């Protein structure tokens, strides 16, 4: 039996979004949030907002640990990942953020990862996210569109709905966990008992009278799948 948990990363596996940590730590231009305001006003794409904000980081890669720490990865993430893996669940991290910091966190947690669908299996997390990184010795996280991804789209870089539809199609059992605007359409594809939400997504589903399972930490999602 193939079982897949499709999960967002920022604000879902982590408590805080990366783009917010770099702002709080004053690692970006003072007016960097103009990019987010333009996105909310439908003037630019979500990807362009993320690209703009991360491009203003004034630190080099070796100075980014404080921002990673402030994201506050679920402290039980590694243990929860191991438990669901042992139960036959594969994890697909589908993010409109950057593969760079997701990889950093997975490396810290000792979790193997792949960006190739054929290599995805219980115990090896699959990651679909925006590409790019730091240029050696230079400031700024240079985000690029993941044009080689099977789930590529211009708006967010990664089409979460398309990815979710794919994993539902190839899995005997599936679930989705998320927190933000790009997660809404994916969440609505799952039945209420396999639709996990927090933050903005939870509020939006509530306003639509759409039932879901609320969580505050990612390990609660894993625990529910193991019931």
C-alpha positions as a LaTeX table, in Angstrom:
\begin{tabular}{lrrr}
\hline
Residue & $x$ (\AA) & $y$ (\AA) & $z$ (\AA) \\
\hline
Unk1 & 0.00 & 0.00 & 0.00 \\
Unk2 & 1.33 & 3.43 & $-0.97$ \\
Unk3 & 0.70 & 6.15 & 1.61 \\
Unk4 & 1.74 & 9.77 & 1.12 \\
Unk5 & 1.66 & 12.78 & 3.41 \\
Unk6 & 1.87 & 15.95 & 1.32 \\
Unk7 & 3.08 & 18.78 & 3.51 \\
Unk8 & 3.92 & 22.45 & 3.29 \\
Unk9 & 7.11 & 23.49 & 5.10 \\
Unk10 & 7.10 & 27.13 & 6.29 \\
Unk11 & 4.59 & 27.61 & 9.10 \\
Unk12 & 3.72 & 23.91 & 8.95 \\
Unk13 & 6.81 & 21.81 & 9.70 \\
Unk14 & 8.42 & 25.00 & 10.99 \\
Unk15 & 6.60 & 27.41 & 13.27 \\
Unk16 & 7.70 & 30.57 & 11.44 \\
Unk17 & 8.14 & 31.35 & 7.74 \\
Unk18 & 11.70 & 31.95 & 6.56 \\
Unk19 & 10.82 & 35.26 & 4.93 \\
Unk20 & 9.55 & 36.53 & 8.29 \\
Unk21 & 12.65 & 35.45 & 10.21 \\
Unk22 & 15.01 & 37.32 & 7.91 \\
Unk23 & 12.87 & 40.41 & 8.31 \\
Unk24 & 12.76 & 40.15 & 12.11 \\
Unk25 & 16.53 & 39.71 & 12.26 \\
Unk26 & 17.04 & 42.79 & 10.04 \\
Unk27 & 18.83 & 40.71 & 7.42 \\
Unk28 & 16.92 & 42.35 & 4.57 \\
Unk29 & 16.34 & 45.80 & 3.16 \\
Unk30 & 14.05 & 47.84 & 5.46 \\
Unk31 & 11.39 & 48.08 & 2.77 \\
Unk32 & 11.62 & 44.45 & 1.58 \\
Unk33 & 8.01 & 43.73 & 2.55 \\
Unk34 & 6.88 & 45.94 & $-0.31$ \\
Unk35 & 7.22 & 42.81 & $-2.40$ \\
Unk36 & 4.71 & 40.99 & $-0.19$ \\
Unk37 & 2.36 & 43.97 & $-0.28$ \\
Unk38 & 2.54 & 43.95 & $-4.07$ \\
Unk39 & 1.70 & 40.23 & $-4.09$ \\
Unk40 & $-1.32$ & 40.74 & $-1.84$ \\
Unk41 & $-2.41$ & 43.55 & $-4.19$ \\
Unk42 & $-2.06$ & 41.13 & $-7.15$ \\
Unk43 & 0.67 & 43.25 & $-8.76$ \\
Unk44 & 3.30 & 40.49 & $-8.83$ \\
Unk45 & 3.35 & 36.73 & $-8.43$ \\
Unk46 & 3.97 & 34.87 & $-5.18$ \\
Unk47 & 7.29 & 33.69 & $-6.60$ \\
Unk48 & 8.33 & 37.24 & $-7.48$ \\
Unk49 & 7.50 & 38.34 & $-3.93$ \\
Unk50 & 9.64 & 35.57 & $-2.42$ \\
Unk51 & 12.42 & 36.23 & $-4.93$ \\
Unk52 & 12.37 & 39.93 & $-4.15$ \\
Unk53 & 12.41 & 39.54 & $-0.36$ \\
Unk54 & 15.12 & 36.87 & $-0.28$ \\
Unk55 & 17.22 & 38.73 & $-2.81$ \\
Unk56 & 17.60 & 41.65 & $-0.38$ \\
Unk57 & 19.28 & 39.49 & 2.31 \\
Unk58 & 22.47 & 41.33 & 3.24 \\
Unk59 & 24.21 & 38.29 & 4.78 \\
Unk60 & 26.27 & 35.50 & 3.27 \\
Unk61 & 25.31 & 31.83 & 3.55 \\
Unk62 & 27.56 & 31.16 & 6.54 \\
Unk63 & 25.70 & 33.80 & 8.57 \\
Unk64 & 22.21 & 32.35 & 8.09 \\
Unk65 & 22.01 & 30.03 & 11.12 \\
Unk66 & 20.10 & 32.57 & 13.28 \\
Unk67 & 17.36 & 32.77 & 10.65 \\
Unk68 & 17.14 & 28.98 & 10.41 \\
Unk69 & 16.97 & 28.74 & 14.21 \\
Unk70 & 14.20 & 31.33 & 14.40 \\
Unk71 & 12.04 & 29.26 & 12.03 \\
Unk72 & 11.65 & 26.83 & 14.95 \\
Unk73 & 11.43 & 23.45 & 13.28 \\
Unk74 & 9.06 & 21.17 & 15.18 \\
Unk75 & 11.40 & 19.69 & 17.82 \\
Unk76 & 9.78 & 16.27 & 17.31 \\
Unk77 & 10.00 & 16.40 & 13.52 \\
Unk78 & 12.78 & 13.83 & 13.10 \\
Unk79 & 11.14 & 11.40 & 15.53 \\
Unk80 & 7.71 & 11.87 & 13.94 \\
Unk81 & 9.18 & 11.41 & 10.46 \\
Unk82 & 10.77 & 8.14 & 11.56 \\
Unk83 & 7.50 & 6.90 & 13.05 \\
Unk84 & 5.39 & 7.58 & 9.97 \\
Unk85 & 8.14 & 6.11 & 7.78 \\
Unk86 & 8.07 & 2.93 & 9.83 \\
Unk87 & 4.31 & 2.84 & 9.30 \\
Unk88 & 4.79 & 3.02 & 5.53 \\
Unk89 & 4.09 & 6.72 & 4.95 \\
Unk90 & 6.20 & 8.70 & 2.49 \\
Unk91 & 6.63 & 12.44 & 2.98 \\
Unk92 & 6.36 & 14.87 & 0.08 \\
Unk93 & 7.33 & 18.40 & 1.08 \\
Unk94 & 5.71 & 20.71 & $-1.45$ \\
Unk95 & 6.69 & 24.32 & $-0.88$ \\
Unk96 & 6.39 & 27.73 & $-2.49$ \\
Unk97 & 9.52 & 28.68 & $-0.53$ \\
Unk98 & 13.15 & 27.78 & $-1.16$ \\
Unk99 & 14.72 & 24.35 & $-1.42$ \\
Unk100 & 17.89 & 25.87 & 0.11 \\
Unk101 & 16.60 & 26.27 & 3.66 \\
Unk102 & 14.47 & 23.11 & 3.55 \\
Unk103 & 17.63 & 21.18 & 2.73 \\
Unk104 & 19.45 & 22.87 & 5.62 \\
Unk105 & 16.74 & 21.82 & 8.08 \\
Unk106 & 16.54 & 18.24 & 6.79 \\
Unk107 & 20.32 & 17.94 & 7.03 \\
Unk108 & 20.18 & 19.21 & 10.61 \\
Unk109 & 17.50 & 16.63 & 11.42 \\
Unk110 & 19.43 & 13.82 & 9.75 \\
Unk111 & 16.64 & 13.15 & 7.26 \\
Unk112 & 17.60 & 11.98 & 3.76 \\
Unk113 & 15.96 & 13.94 & 0.95 \\
Unk114 & 15.53 & 13.75 & $-2.78$ \\
Unk115 & 14.17 & 16.02 & $-5.50$ \\
Unk116 & 13.55 & 13.05 & $-7.81$ \\
Unk117 & 10.14 & 11.37 & $-7.68$ \\
Unk118 & 11.54 & 7.92 & $-8.45$ \\
Unk119 & 13.74 & 8.07 & $-5.34$ \\
Unk120 & 10.89 & 8.99 & $-2.97$ \\
Unk121 & 10.01 & 6.31 & $-0.41$ \\
Unk122 & 9.34 & 5.94 & 3.32 \\
Unk123 & 12.45 & 7.23 & 5.07 \\
Unk124 & 13.50 & 9.55 & 2.22 \\
Unk125 & 11.65 & 12.88 & 2.03 \\
Unk126 & 10.78 & 14.21 & $-1.40$ \\
Unk127 & 11.10 & 17.99 & $-1.80$ \\
Unk128 & 9.50 & 20.15 & $-4.49$ \\
Unk129 & 10.39 & 23.82 & $-3.95$ \\
Unk130 & 11.95 & 26.82 & $-5.63$ \\
Unk131 & 15.57 & 26.40 & $-6.62$ \\
Unk132 & 18.55 & 28.70 & $-6.25$ \\
Unk133 & 20.87 & 29.55 & $-3.41$ \\
Unk134 & 23.71 & 31.74 & $-2.22$ \\
Unk135 & 26.67 & 32.66 & $-4.40$ \\
Unk136 & 29.86 & 31.88 & $-2.48$ \\
Unk137 & 30.96 & 34.82 & $-0.36$ \\
Unk138 & 28.13 & 37.07 & $-1.54$ \\
Unk139 & 24.92 & 38.20 & 0.20 \\
Unk140 & 21.43 & 37.38 & $-0.99$ \\
Unk141 & 19.48 & 34.16 & $-1.53$ \\
Unk142 & 19.01 & 34.07 & $-5.29$ \\
Unk143 & 15.72 & 32.27 & $-5.87$ \\
Unk144 & 15.10 & 30.72 & $-9.29$ \\
Unk145 & 12.07 & 29.11 & $-10.87$ \\
Unk146 & 12.24 & 25.28 & $-10.72$ \\
Unk147 & 11.56 & 24.84 & $-14.43$ \\
Unk148 & 12.62 & 21.18 & $-14.44$ \\
Unk149 & 10.12 & 20.22 & $-11.73$ \\
Unk150 & 7.12 & 18.15 & $-12.84$ \\
Unk151 & 5.02 & 20.57 & $-10.78$ \\
Unk152 & 6.48 & 23.82 & $-12.14$ \\
Unk153 & 4.28 & 26.89 & $-12.48$ \\
Unk154 & 5.08 & 30.58 & $-12.93$ \\
Unk155 & 2.83 & 31.90 & $-10.14$ \\
Unk156 & 4.41 & 30.14 & $-7.16$ \\
Unk157 & 7.24 & 28.16 & $-8.72$ \\
Unk158 & 5.61 & 24.94 & $-7.57$ \\
Unk159 & 1.97 & 24.14 & $-8.33$ \\
Unk160 & 0.85 & 22.64 & $-5.04$ \\
Unk161 & $-2.56$ & 21.63 & $-6.36$ \\
Unk162 & $-1.02$ & 19.75 & $-9.26$ \\
Unk163 & 1.46 & 18.04 & $-6.95$ \\
Unk164 & $-1.30$ & 17.07 & $-4.55$ \\
Unk165 & $-3.42$ & 15.67 & $-7.38$ \\
Unk166 & $-0.43$ & 13.63 & $-8.53$ \\
Unk167 & 0.24 & 12.11 & $-5.11$ \\
Unk168 & $-3.43$ & 11.38 & $-4.52$ \\
Unk169 & $-3.48$ & 9.59 & $-7.88$ \\
Unk170 & $-0.50$ & 7.35 & $-7.16$ \\
Unk171 & $-1.31$ & 6.66 & $-3.49$ \\
Unk172 & $-3.73$ & 4.29 & $-1.82$ \\
Unk173 & $-3.96$ & 6.70 & 1.10 \\
Unk174 & $-2.97$ & 10.37 & 1.25 \\
Unk175 & $-3.16$ & 13.42 & 3.51 \\
Unk176 & $-2.29$ & 17.10 & 3.27 \\
Unk177 & $-0.97$ & 19.56 & 5.86 \\
Unk178 & $-0.54$ & 23.28 & 5.35 \\
Unk179 & $-1.01$ & 26.79 & 6.69 \\
Unk180 & $-1.03$ & 29.41 & 3.92 \\
Unk181 & $-2.77$ & 30.82 & 0.87 \\
Unk182 & $-1.00$ & 28.53 & $-1.64$ \\
Unk183 & $-2.24$ & 25.51 & 0.37 \\
Unk184 & $-5.98$ & 26.11 & 0.06 \\
Unk185 & $-6.71$ & 24.34 & $-3.21$ \\
Unk186 & $-4.60$ & 21.35 & $-2.18$ \\
Unk187 & $-6.36$ & 21.03 & 1.16 \\
Unk188 & $-9.76$ & 21.00 & $-0.49$ \\
Unk189 & $-8.78$ & 17.94 & $-2.54$ \\
Unk190 & $-8.58$ & 15.78 & 0.60 \\
Unk191 & $-11.41$ & 14.43 & 2.75 \\
Unk192 & $-11.87$ & 16.29 & 6.07 \\
Unk193 & $-10.13$ & 13.62 & 8.16 \\
Unk194 & $-7.02$ & 13.87 & 5.97 \\
Unk195 & $-7.07$ & 17.66 & 5.67 \\
Unk196 & $-4.76$ & 19.21 & 8.29 \\
Unk197 & $-4.60$ & 22.96 & 8.71 \\
Unk198 & $-3.16$ & 25.69 & 10.90 \\
Unk199 & $-2.74$ & 29.47 & 10.65 \\
Unk200 & $-4.33$ & 31.29 & 7.71 \\
Unk201 & $-5.47$ & 28.04 & 6.11 \\
Unk202 & $-7.36$ & 26.98 & 9.23 \\
Unk203 & $-9.07$ & 30.37 & 9.42 \\
Unk204 & $-10.01$ & 30.28 & 5.74 \\
Unk205 & $-11.43$ & 26.75 & 5.91 \\
Unk206 & $-13.41$ & 27.76 & 8.99 \\
Unk207 & $-14.85$ & 30.79 & 7.17 \\
Unk208 & $-15.91$ & 28.48 & 4.33 \\
Unk209 & $-17.48$ & 25.99 & 6.74 \\
Unk210 & $-15.10$ & 23.34 & 5.42 \\
Unk211 & $-14.28$ & 20.70 & 8.06 \\
Unk212 & $-10.65$ & 19.87 & 8.76 \\
Unk213 & $-8.28$ & 18.64 & 11.46 \\
Unk214 & $-6.59$ & 21.53 & 13.23 \\
Unk215 & $-3.00$ & 21.30 & 14.42 \\
Unk216 & $-0.49$ & 23.59 & 16.06 \\
Unk217 & 2.62 & 21.41 & 15.63 \\
Unk218 & 3.48 & 19.05 & 12.78 \\
Unk219 & 3.98 & 16.11 & 15.11 \\
Unk220 & 0.21 & 16.21 & 15.76 \\
Unk221 & $-0.36$ & 15.47 & 12.07 \\
Unk222 & 1.98 & 12.48 & 12.27 \\
Unk223 & 0.27 & 11.23 & 15.43 \\
Unk224 & $-3.15$ & 11.43 & 13.79 \\
Unk225 & $-1.93$ & 9.38 & 10.81 \\
Unk226 & $-0.69$ & 6.69 & 13.17 \\
Unk227 & $-4.03$ & 6.23 & 14.93 \\
\hline
\end{tabular}
